[in-house]
């Protein structure tokens, strides 16, 4: 195997194995492109932050994502556990715009509704254009969805997704008109230098 291709293969292999282990704000995965993602893992206890604003909750079994907006518009998503068991409970909090890990502030959207306690027909959750609450939960309070965001060019947001009950992985589908920064560009013209631009690999298909 050519040295350049071998180094790229090794790098990508190492990167992929640790890719979904980010459970702290400072190590948040930067989302690129607008592709849907499957097999995401909410794993580890992260920073154990007690979010008292909006929905309440404690962070555990979490994954942090940083959403860097390229073109503004509406921003929503749907989180679907791989298991349809109504006991599988995923929560989320979103911070911004332009929050930083040292001063996140209170969430601007969050849902900590428990689908079983709320007698819901699905364990899906997220932000859509057909819901108008900004915060919901905990437990039986809510329907699993809140209102999506209106975002501007060059803004950034932190999204933390937690799984208080269950052990399923999950998928996330982005909705709305906003776009994220472009996926990284890998340039290997005449050397072995890897040129990763803008964001992490979560935007690559």
C-alpha positions as CSV (number, residue, x, y, z in Angstrom):
1,X,0.0,0.0,0.0
2,X,1.3,3.5,-0.9
3,X,2.6,5.3,2.3
4,X,0.2,8.2,1.9
5,X,-2.8,5.9,1.6
6,X,-1.6,3.8,4.5
7,X,-1.1,6.8,6.8
8,X,-4.6,8.1,5.8
9,X,-6.1,4.6,6.5
10,X,-4.4,4.4,10.0
11,X,-5.5,8.0,10.8
12,X,-9.1,7.4,9.8
13,X,-9.2,4.1,11.7
14,X,-8.0,5.7,14.9
15,X,-10.3,8.6,14.4
16,X,-13.3,6.4,13.9
17,X,-12.8,4.3,16.9
18,X,-12.9,7.3,19.3
19,X,-15.3,9.3,17.2
20,X,-18.5,8.9,19.3
21,X,-16.8,8.9,22.7
22,X,-17.0,12.7,23.2
23,X,-19.0,13.3,26.4
24,X,-17.7,16.7,27.5
25,X,-18.5,20.1,26.1
26,X,-14.8,20.9,25.4
27,X,-14.5,17.8,23.3
28,X,-17.8,18.3,21.4
29,X,-17.9,16.9,17.9
30,X,-18.3,19.6,15.3
31,X,-21.1,18.7,12.9
32,X,-20.5,19.3,9.2
33,X,-22.8,19.1,6.2
34,X,-26.4,18.2,6.7
35,X,-26.4,14.4,6.4
36,X,-28.4,12.3,8.8
37,X,-26.3,10.1,11.2
38,X,-26.9,6.6,12.5
39,X,-25.4,4.5,15.2
40,X,-24.5,7.4,17.5
41,X,-23.5,6.4,21.0
42,X,-24.5,8.3,24.2
43,X,-21.9,6.9,26.5
44,X,-20.2,8.1,29.7
45,X,-21.0,10.6,32.3
46,X,-19.5,13.8,30.9
47,X,-19.4,16.8,33.2
48,X,-22.4,15.9,35.4
49,X,-23.9,19.4,34.9
50,X,-27.3,20.0,36.6
51,X,-29.4,22.0,34.2
52,X,-31.8,23.9,36.4
53,X,-33.2,26.1,33.7
54,X,-36.1,25.1,31.4
55,X,-36.4,21.4,31.8
56,X,-34.2,20.3,34.7
57,X,-32.0,17.2,34.3
58,X,-28.6,15.8,35.1
59,X,-26.1,14.9,32.3
60,X,-25.3,11.2,32.0
61,X,-24.8,8.8,29.1
62,X,-24.2,11.8,26.9
63,X,-22.7,13.0,23.6
64,X,-21.9,16.6,22.9
65,X,-22.2,18.1,19.4
66,X,-21.2,21.6,18.2
67,X,-23.4,23.0,15.5
68,X,-21.6,25.6,13.4
69,X,-24.0,27.4,11.1
70,X,-22.9,28.3,7.6
71,X,-26.2,29.6,6.2
72,X,-28.9,30.8,8.6
73,X,-32.5,29.7,8.6
74,X,-34.6,27.3,10.6
75,X,-32.8,24.5,12.5
76,X,-34.5,21.3,13.8
77,X,-33.8,17.7,14.3
78,X,-35.4,14.3,15.2
79,X,-33.6,11.9,17.5
80,X,-34.7,8.2,17.0
81,X,-33.4,5.5,19.4
82,X,-32.5,2.3,17.6
83,X,-34.9,0.5,19.9
84,X,-38.6,1.2,19.7
85,X,-39.1,0.2,23.3
86,X,-41.0,3.0,25.0
87,X,-38.7,2.7,28.0
88,X,-35.8,4.1,25.9
89,X,-35.6,7.7,27.0
90,X,-33.4,10.3,25.3
91,X,-33.2,13.9,26.4
92,X,-31.5,17.0,24.9
93,X,-30.4,20.5,25.8
94,X,-29.2,23.1,23.3
95,X,-27.1,26.2,24.2
96,X,-26.3,29.3,22.3
97,X,-26.0,31.2,20.2
98,X,-22.2,31.4,20.5
99,X,-22.0,29.9,23.9
100,X,-18.7,28.6,25.2
101,X,-18.0,25.7,27.5
102,X,-16.9,27.9,30.4
103,X,-20.2,29.8,30.3
104,X,-22.9,27.8,28.6
105,X,-25.7,29.7,30.3
106,X,-29.2,28.2,30.5
107,X,-30.5,26.1,27.6
108,X,-32.6,27.8,24.9
109,X,-34.4,24.6,24.0
110,X,-34.6,21.3,25.9
111,X,-36.8,18.3,26.4
112,X,-36.6,15.9,29.3
113,X,-40.0,14.2,28.8
114,X,-40.1,10.5,29.7
115,X,-42.0,8.8,26.9
116,X,-43.4,6.1,29.2
117,X,-44.4,8.5,32.0
118,X,-46.0,10.8,29.4
119,X,-47.9,7.8,27.8
120,X,-46.5,8.7,24.4
121,X,-46.8,6.4,21.4
122,X,-43.1,6.9,20.4
123,X,-39.8,7.4,22.0
124,X,-38.6,9.9,19.4
125,X,-37.7,13.5,20.5
126,X,-36.3,16.7,18.9
127,X,-37.2,20.1,17.6
128,X,-39.7,20.7,14.8
129,X,-41.8,23.4,13.1
130,X,-45.1,21.9,14.4
131,X,-44.4,22.4,18.1
132,X,-44.3,25.7,20.0
133,X,-43.0,25.0,23.5
134,X,-39.4,25.9,24.1
135,X,-38.9,23.7,27.1
136,X,-40.7,20.5,28.3
137,X,-40.2,17.9,31.0
138,X,-39.3,16.3,33.2
139,X,-41.1,13.0,33.4
140,X,-44.7,13.2,32.2
141,X,-44.6,16.8,31.2
142,X,-44.5,17.3,27.4
143,X,-44.9,15.4,24.1
144,X,-41.2,14.8,23.3
145,X,-40.8,17.7,20.9
146,X,-40.2,21.5,21.1
147,X,-40.1,24.4,18.7
148,X,-37.1,24.5,16.3
149,X,-34.7,27.5,16.2
150,X,-34.2,30.4,13.9
151,X,-30.5,30.7,13.4
152,X,-28.1,33.2,11.7
153,X,-25.0,32.8,9.5
154,X,-21.8,32.0,11.4
155,X,-23.6,31.3,14.8
156,X,-22.7,28.2,16.8
157,X,-24.6,26.1,19.2
158,X,-23.9,23.2,21.6
159,X,-26.3,20.3,21.6
160,X,-26.0,17.7,24.4
161,X,-28.0,14.5,24.0
162,X,-28.4,12.2,27.1
163,X,-29.9,8.8,27.7
164,X,-31.2,8.6,31.3
165,X,-33.0,5.3,30.7
166,X,-32.1,2.4,28.3
167,X,-29.0,1.3,26.4
168,X,-29.9,2.0,22.7
169,X,-27.8,3.9,20.2
170,X,-29.6,6.5,18.2
171,X,-29.9,8.4,14.9
172,X,-30.4,12.1,14.3
173,X,-32.0,13.7,11.2
174,X,-31.5,17.4,10.6
175,X,-34.5,19.4,9.5
176,X,-35.1,23.0,8.5
177,X,-33.4,25.4,6.0
178,X,-30.1,26.2,7.9
179,X,-26.9,24.5,6.8
180,X,-23.7,23.6,8.7
181,X,-20.1,24.2,7.8
182,X,-18.9,22.1,4.9
183,X,-17.3,18.7,5.5
184,X,-13.5,18.6,5.8
185,X,-11.4,18.7,2.6
186,X,-8.5,16.2,2.4
187,X,-5.7,17.4,0.2
188,X,-2.8,15.0,-0.5
189,X,-1.3,16.6,-3.6
190,X,2.5,15.9,-3.3
191,X,3.1,15.3,0.3
192,X,1.8,13.2,3.2
193,X,0.3,16.2,5.0
194,X,-3.4,15.8,5.9
195,X,-5.4,19.0,5.5
196,X,-8.6,18.8,7.6
197,X,-10.6,22.0,7.3
198,X,-13.4,23.5,9.5
199,X,-14.9,20.5,11.2
200,X,-14.9,16.9,12.4
201,X,-15.9,13.8,10.3
202,X,-19.5,13.7,11.6
203,X,-20.7,15.3,8.3
204,X,-19.1,12.7,6.0
205,X,-21.5,10.0,4.7
